[in-house]
Amino acid sequence: MKLQARALLFDNDGTLMSSLRSVRHCWTRWAVEYGVTEADFARIELHGRPSAEIVADLLPPEKVAEAARRIEDLEVADAEGTEALPGTVALLAGLPAERWAVVTSATRRLARARLSGLGLHPRTLVAADDITRGKPDPEPYLLGAAKLGFAPGDCVVFEDAPVGLRSAQAAGMRTVALTTTYPRAELTADALVPDLSAVSVQVSGDFLEIVTED
């Protein structure tokens, strides 16, 4: 599959990196502290959403602010429990810094901690702190395009989660789905790849030429 774009937008967890070990450890500890059960988690959508929204779905309103701060503190303290997914470092190293951004459902503090721990320092980052409505609303990706200075239709989004893909598609962007977290049958995108090692990007004038290998 070949796609052409002017800018690239990347989800973070599950796309650029994996924090599954850290997430499981931190949220398990958090759940014990707040009396949240596996059944409680099972009734809501989790991956790809801001933690504050997840907390709000699980706890009474008066506990949300403090509980959201608590899970952020736990995850920041455990930010080293992440690893870059295949292809991430090589792909980003070859991109012009002004032509790509990370659009994450994590807070800025947590996202910077995780990214910097892997030696990744995106010039443009859209985090949960920057938006009023998280994925699957199009706001995060529309803001990412605006920060880079490109129209939504000029952007290609790389995502691993259905909610993130819906966000990008609602923003009018083309999508590449990674099967790092969900099975292919649950992902709808212009192209599907196992991870970023199956993606190459060449700069051609004002355009980025994207080639994906399934």
Secondary structure, DSSP 8 states (H G I E B T S, - for coil): -EEEESEEEE-SBTTTEE-HHHHHHHHHHHHHHHT--HHHHHTS--TTS-HHHHHHHHS-HHHHHHHHHHHHHHHHHTTTS-EE-TTHHHHHHTS-GGGEEEE-SS-HHHHHHHHHHTT---S-EE-GGG-SS-TTSSHHHHHHHHHHT--GGGEEEEESSHHHHHHHHHTT-EEEEETTSS-GGG---SEEESSGGGEEEEEETTEEEEEE--
